[in-house]
Amino acid sequence: MNLKYKYLLIVNPEAGSRQTLKALPAIEQRLKDEEIKFEFHFTSEPGHATEIVKRYGKDFDVIVSVGGDGTINEVVNGMPDLNKPLGMIPVGTGNDFGRSCIIPHDNIDEALNILLAHDVKQIDVGQVNEKRFVNVMGVGYEGRTNDVGKKLKFIKGVFRYILAIGYSFLTYRRIPMKISFNDVVVDEPNFLMSVGNGWNVGGGVKLTPKARLDDGLFDICLVRNISRAQIVMNLNRLYDGTMDVLPEVEMFQTDKVLIESDQIIPMHLDGESVKPSNRLEISLHPKSLSVIGNWSKDPR
């Protein structure tokens, strides 16, 4: 353990149904016991974490997200000009990026052990238009499901995602999109497109189970059309990573994607709802972010 590092901990007090606030005393005591230099900075509104990083990040050695995937996304969007490692203490609802980095969301002390061990890997970062993401971008049905889930904040845990999936699949209609990547052009209504840098989304759903954070490629799960009956009969495949056996599901790899539509396309970045658009230019920045994770335990 290197005690010279100074940590900026960006805390989202609303994350995980306010579980962050319950976790803070243990985090603070542990860092003091270890004689670690640190400061807490609290977010107060959407986008605030990005501004905190831009304003204070240069004065610290490690930038730490204390919250969920949305907090991580905001922090990442403040870091392009900083040559600093990103750490995290996952205390959100889904904690999907934490899973990709092999960091537990239910053991604060172990998450701190991993943070202070400072095992760093250079990972890829995705970008759509002007926004960046580290884990996944969801388009169409996945974007709409995320929007619905945000409205169900009064429901805790993964059950929120299950309800959002169910409601959205009863009400969602496919959107005409022209999707271009590599030598592939898909120009028809599409149900779902997941652009994975990491392997899981929505509290452990595996739409891109073979994705790696540092291989220089996105894994893409494309579903052009699928019946409600097929979704219901194959819900288990969302969690065991076998969606690709279905004929309605196609998997690709690429580092650039262009999506165009005459309709506004619902989407999310790392579980964070962003302003929808009808033109999405998606690109990959290879190995452009240092991330502290439990990499020695990564079986991938």
Secondary structure, 3 states (H helix, E strand, C coil): CCCCCEEEEEECCCHHHHHHHHHHHHHHHHHHHCCCEEEEEECCCCCHHHHHHHHHHHHCCEEEEEECHHHHHHHHCCCCCCCCCEEEEECCCCCHHHHHCCCCCCCHHHHHHHHHHCCEEEEEEEEECCEEECCEEEEEHHHHHHHHHHCCCCCCCCHHHHHHHHHHHHHCCCEEEEEEECCEEEEEEECEEEEECCCCECCCECCCCCCCCCCCCEEEEEECCCCHHHHHHCHHHHHHCCHHHCCCEEEEEECEEEEEEEEEECEEECCEECCCEEEEEEEEEEEEEEEECCHHHCCC
